[in-house]
Amino acid sequence: MEKDYNTQDLSTGRNFLSEEDYRRIMSSFRQKAKYRDLPDEAIRELIDQFISESEFADPLQDLVFDRVFGNDKQNLLTLLQVLLPDSGISEVERVHGRISSDGPDGKEGRYDIVCRTEDGRMVNIEAQKILRNQSPKRWIYYLCNLVKRQLDKAGVEYDQLRPSYCIVISQEGIGWKVPKEEDLIGMIQEGTLSDKNLSNLGMRARRSSKFADQVIMHFQLVDIYSLSLYAGEPLNIVFVNLDKMRKTPEELQSKRDELLYLLRNLRNIATIPPVILRDFSRIVDSLQLRSMDRDVLDKYFVEMITDEEFAMILKEREEQFSQEIDDLEREHSEEIALREKEYSLELEELDKQHSQELEELDKQHSHELEVLDKQHSEEMERERSRMLSILSSCSSLEEAREAFGEQFSL
């Protein structure tokens, strides 16, 4: 039964974490000294941001890669059949990935995934998001250990040696440069190359320029003069550069194209055609964050959220706070300007009211003064008339003095 995926629903992650999940994940962060002093809200914000971008895990993260391909035989077989389409692999079993030393001081190591096919071929699969300068030499070391593992028992004949593969899946290129033809001539002049292999190396340089954007590079033992492969193909390094998988969905031509496109773009699932999601539904399901065991999920977040991302989120928070302060200052300035305008209008209105009140008071006082002045004039006129009347009734000066008393002298 084909599984139907609604890419619109899955294109943006949906937060499925409980408060208990957050506490547990933050506790995992606290176990690392460099995260010990970071505030809980910063960790929580990063986790929320990571989930909001997609609800699918990064397939090249070590824990996820091991969970999806190392612990699922069907997914592992699908991966090998797609990456090695001409190998005829139909059965595979995972074996221990330890690299044992030959002595007490010998170098040890661990493969990401090691498996054995039904016909005895050994395959190592490495997922590396970021390559180191020593990576190609390390792959050769891993490959040689696979060869040694096939013949580590006494009595095993060399003709029983089966091909070994080291498959490396990365998000970036190796960085090897193919020399230009003029550089090759210079190498001959310096004595580091003979003119016998100039034509083949020059041809190889010109051919390689045509494959500058190739997604998969398959290295084997090659005769540098004839470019012919060594019989039996015992040593194989298959390098997959997901960054070079830049085809559009319409340009995909094979199952290998489709799987590599899926691995590169799964966290942006809206770009993946539903038919590809259905064809690789088992891998898609395994990469859903919500399907992970809680202990794996905790470690996944701690390993995926890097120092750079913490610095980025802290910078974003600083920029956000700065923007909020600017917004508050702008709002405050606007509010002050508005208040000043309101106060100015209020003052104008109060001044107008005060002027009107003063004018009314002035009118009122003027009227009162007019009334008082009129009353005073009338009283003076009455008093004058009274005095004249009295004076006219007096027959002598002495009589007037007696009638007016002191007022007469005034």
C-alpha positions in Angstrom: 0.0 0.0 0.0 1.5 3.3 -1.1 1.7 6.0 1.6 0.4 9.4 0.7 2.4 12.4 2.0 0.8 15.9 2.1 3.9 18.0 1.5 2.0 21.2 2.4 1.4 19.9 5.9 5.0 18.6 6.2 6.8 21.5 4.7 6.9 23.3 8.1 7.7 21.5 11.3 5.0 21.0 13.9 6.2 21.1 17.5 5.5 17.8 19.2 7.6 18.3 22.3 6.1 18.3 25.8 7.4 20.3 28.7 9.1 17.1 30.0 10.9 16.8 26.6 12.1 20.3 26.9 13.4 19.8 30.4 15.2 16.6 29.4 16.8 18.1 26.3 18.0 21.2 28.3 19.4 18.8 30.8 21.4 17.1 28.0 22.7 20.6 27.0 23.7 21.3 30.5 26.0 18.3 30.5 28.3 20.2 28.1 30.3 22.9 29.9 30.1 25.3 27.0 26.3 25.3 27.2 26.1 25.4 31.0 25.7 29.1 31.4 23.3 29.7 28.5 19.8 30.7 29.6 17.0 28.1 29.2 15.0 30.4 26.9 17.9 30.6 24.4 18.1 26.8 24.2 14.4 26.5 24.0 14.2 29.1 21.3 16.8 27.3 19.2 15.0 24.0 19.6 11.7 25.6 18.5 13.4 27.3 15.6 15.0 24.0 14.5 11.6 22.2 14.6 9.8 25.0 12.9 12.0 24.7 9.9 11.2 21.1 9.3 10.0 18.0 11.2 12.6 15.9 9.5 16.1 15.2 10.8 19.3 15.8 9.0 20.2 12.4 7.4 23.9 13.0 7.6 24.0 13.5 11.4 25.8 10.5 12.9 23.0 9.4 15.2 20.4 9.7 12.6 22.4 8.1 9.8 23.1 5.1 12.1 19.4 4.9 13.1 18.0 5.1 9.6 20.5 3.0 7.7 22.7 1.1 10.3 19.8 -0.2 12.3 17.3 -0.8 9.4 18.4 -3.6 7.1 15.9 -2.8 4.4 17.0 0.9 4.3 20.7 -0.2 4.2 20.0 -2.5 1.3 18.1 0.2 -0.6 21.0 2.6 -0.1 23.6 0.1 -1.4 21.5 -0.9 -4.4 20.9 2.7 -5.3 24.5 3.8 -4.9 26.0 0.7 -6.5 23.4 -0.2 -9.1 25.7 -2.6 -11.0 26.9 -4.5 -7.9 24.0 -7.0 -7.9 23.7 -6.8 -4.1 20.6 -8.6 -2.9 21.4 -9.4 0.8 23.4 -7.6 3.4 24.2 -7.9 7.1 25.8 -5.4 9.4 29.0 -6.3 11.2 30.9 -4.6 14.0 32.5 -1.4 13.1 35.6 -1.4 15.3 39.1 -1.1 13.8 41.4 -3.1 16.0 45.0 -2.2 16.5 47.9 -4.7 15.9 49.5 -3.9 19.2 49.1 -2.1 22.5 50.0 1.2 20.9 48.3 0.6 17.6 45.8 3.0 16.1 42.1 2.1 16.6 39.0 3.6 15.2 35.3 3.0 14.4 33.4 3.0 11.1 30.0 4.6 10.9 28.5 1.5 9.3 30.2 -1.7 8.1 28.3 -4.5 6.4 29.0 -7.7 4.4 27.1 -8.7 1.3 25.9 -12.2 0.5 29.0 -12.9 -1.6 31.5 -11.6 1.0 32.1 -8.1 -0.2 32.8 -5.6 2.6 31.2 -2.2 2.6 31.9 0.8 4.9 29.5 3.7 4.7 30.5 7.1 6.2 28.3 10.1 6.6 30.3 13.3 7.0 28.6 16.7 7.0 32.0 18.5 7.1 35.1 17.1 5.5 38.6 17.4 7.0 41.8 17.7 5.2 42.8 14.2 6.1 39.5 12.6 5.1 40.6 11.0 1.8 43.6 9.4 3.5 41.3 8.2 6.3 39.1 6.5 3.7 42.0 4.7 2.3 42.9 3.6 5.8 39.4 2.4 6.4 39.4 0.6 3.0 42.6 -1.2 3.7 41.3 -2.4 7.0 38.3 -3.9 5.3 40.6 -5.8 3.0 42.6 -7.0 6.0 39.5 -8.1 7.8 38.7 -10.5 4.9 42.0 -12.3 5.3 42.5 -12.1 9.0 42.2 -15.9 9.5 45.1 -18.3 9.0 44.8 -20.4 5.8 42.6 -18.0 3.8 43.9 -17.8 0.3 44.4 -14.4 -1.4 42.2 -15.4 -4.4 39.3 -15.4 -1.9 39.7 -11.6 -1.5 36.4 -9.9 -2.5 36.0 -6.2 -3.5 35.8 -3.7 -0.7 34.0 -0.4 -0.7 34.3 2.8 1.3 31.2 4.9 0.5 31.4 8.5 1.8 28.3 10.7 1.7 29.0 14.4 2.4 27.4 17.8 2.0 30.6 19.3 0.5 33.3 18.5 -2.1 36.7 16.9 -1.5 38.5 19.9 -2.8 40.9 18.0 -5.0 42.1 20.0 -8.0 42.8 18.4 -11.4 46.0 19.9 -12.9 45.6 21.9 -16.1 47.6 20.7 -19.2 50.1 23.6 -18.9 50.7 22.6 -15.3 51.4 19.0 -16.4 54.0 20.3 -18.8 55.6 22.1 -16.0 55.6 19.0 -13.9 57.5 17.1 -16.7 60.0 19.9 -16.9 60.6 19.6 -13.2 61.1 15.9 -13.6 58.1 14.8 -11.5 56.3 13.3 -14.5 57.5 11.6 -17.7 56.3 12.6 -21.1 54.9 9.0 -21.6 51.9 9.7 -19.4 51.4 13.4 -20.5 48.8 12.6 -23.1 46.8 10.4 -20.8 47.0 12.8 -17.8 46.2 15.7 -20.1 43.2 13.8 -21.5 42.1 13.0 -17.9 42.5 16.7 -17.0 40.3 17.8 -19.9 37.8 15.0 -19.2 37.6 15.9 -15.5 36.7 19.5 -16.3 33.5 18.1 -17.9 32.6 16.4 -14.7 33.2 19.3 -12.3 29.6 19.1 -11.1 29.4 15.4 -10.8 27.6 14.1 -7.7 29.4 10.8 -7.4 33.1 10.0 -7.9 34.1 6.3 -8.0 37.8 5.7 -7.4 39.5 2.3 -8.2 42.9 1.0 -9.1 43.7 2.4 -12.6 46.7 2.1 -14.9 47.8 5.7 -15.5 49.0 4.9 -19.0 46.0 3.1 -20.4 43.4 4.1 -17.8 42.3 0.5 -17.6 40.9 -0.9 -14.4 42.8 -3.5 -12.3 41.1 -6.9 -12.7 38.7 -7.8 -9.8 38.2 -4.2 -8.7 39.4 -4.9 -5.1 39.5 -1.3 -3.9 36.6 1.1 -4.3 36.1 4.6 -2.8 32.7 6.0 -3.7 32.4 9.7 -2.8 28.9 11.3 -2.9 28.8 15.1 -2.8 25.1 16.0 -2.0 25.9 19.7 -2.6 26.4 18.9 -6.3 22.9 17.3 -6.5 21.3 20.4 -8.1 19.0 18.9 -10.5 15.4 19.9 -10.6 12.7 17.2 -10.0 12.1 17.2 -13.8 15.7 16.4 -14.4 15.9 13.3 -12.2 16.7 10.3 -14.4 17.2 7.3 -12.0 16.5 6.0 -8.6 19.9 7.1 -7.5 19.1 10.7 -8.6 15.8 10.5 -6.7 17.4 9.1 -3.4 20.2 11.7 -3.4 17.7 14.5 -4.2 15.6 13.2 -1.2 18.6 13.2 1.2 19.7 16.7 0.1 16.2 18.3 0.3 14.3 16.4 2.9 14.3 19.2 5.4 12.6 21.3 2.6 10.1 18.6 1.8 7.8 20.8 -0.2 10.3 20.6 -3.1 10.2 16.8 -3.3 7.6 15.2 -5.6 5.1 12.9 -3.7 6.1 9.9 -5.9 9.7 10.1 -4.5 8.3 10.3 -1.0 6.2 7.2 -1.6 9.0 5.2 -3.3 11.3 5.8 -0.3 8.6 6.0 2.4 10.5 3.7 4.8 13.5 6.1 4.8 11.2 9.1 5.0 9.4 7.7 8.0 12.6 6.9 9.8 13.8 10.5 9.4 10.8 12.1 11.1 11.8 13.7 14.3 8.7 12.6 16.1 9.5 9.0 15.4 12.8 9.1 17.2 13.4 7.5 20.6 13.7 10.2 23.2 17.3 9.5 24.1 18.3 9.7 20.4 16.3 12.9 20.0 18.1 14.5 23.0 21.5 13.7 21.6 20.4 14.8 18.1 19.5 18.4 19.2 22.7 18.7 21.3 24.9 17.6 18.3 23.0 19.5 15.6 22.7 22.9 17.4 26.3 24.2 17.1 28.1 27.0 18.7 27.6 29.1 15.6 23.9 28.6 15.8 23.9 29.6 19.4 25.9 32.7 18.5 23.5 33.4 15.7 20.4 33.1 17.9 22.0 35.3 20.6 22.8 37.8 17.9 19.3 37.6 16.6 17.9 38.1 20.1 20.2 41.2 20.6 19.1 42.6 17.2 15.5 41.9 18.3 16.0 43.6 21.6 17.7 46.5 19.9 14.8 46.8 17.4 12.3 46.6 20.3 14.2 49.4 22.1 14.2 51.5 18.9 10.5 50.8 18.5 9.8 51.8 22.1 11.9 55.0 21.7 10.1 55.8 18.5 6.7 55.2 20.1 7.8 57.2 23.2 8.9 60.1 21.0 5.7 59.9 19.1 3.8 59.8 22.4 5.7 62.8 23.7 5.1 64.7 20.5 1.4 63.9 20.8 1.2 64.8 24.4 3.0 68.1 23.7 0.5 68.8 21.0 -2.3 68.0 23.3 -0.8 70.1 26.1 -0.3 73.0 23.6 -3.9 72.8 22.6 -5.0 72.7 26.2 -2.8 75.7 27.0 -4.2 77.6 24.1 -7.7 76.7 25.2 -7.0 77.7 28.8 -5.4 80.9 27.7 -8.4 81.7 25.5 -10.7 80.9 28.4 -8.6 83.0 30.8 -8.6 85.9 28.3 -12.4 85.7 28.0 -12.7 85.6 31.8 -10.4 88.6 32.1 -12.4 90.5 29.5 -15.7 89.6 31.2 -14.3 90.7 34.5 -13.0 93.9 33.0 -16.4 94.6 31.5 -18.0 93.8 34.8 -15.6 96.1 36.8 -16.0 98.9 34.3 -19.8 98.7 34.6 -19.6 98.6 38.4 -17.3 101.7 38.3 -19.7 103.5 36.1 -22.6 102.7 38.4 -20.5 103.8 41.5 -19.4 106.9 39.8 -22.9 107.8 38.8 -24.2 107.1 42.3 -21.4 109.2 43.7 -22.2 112.1 41.4 -25.8 111.9 42.3 -25.0 111.9 46.0 -22.7 114.9 45.5 -25.4 116.7 43.6 -28.0 116.0 46.3 -25.6 117.1 49.0 -24.8 120.3 47.0 -28.5 121.0 46.5 -29.1 120.5 50.3 -26.3 122.8 51.3 -27.4 125.5 48.8 -30.9 125.2 50.2 -29.7 125.6 53.8 -27.4 128.4 52.8 -30.2 130.3 51.1 -32.4 130.1 54.2 -29.7 131.8 56.4 -30.0 135.6 56.8 -26.5 136.1 58.0 -23.0 134.7 58.0 -23.2 133.8 61.7 -26.4 131.9 61.1 -24.7 130.0 58.2 -21.9 129.1 60.5 -24.2 127.7 63.0 -26.1 125.8 60.4 -23.0 124.1 58.9 -20.7 124.0 61.8 -17.2 122.8 60.9 -18.3 122.1 57.3 -18.7 125.8 56.7 -15.0 126.4 57.5 -14.1 123.7 55.0 
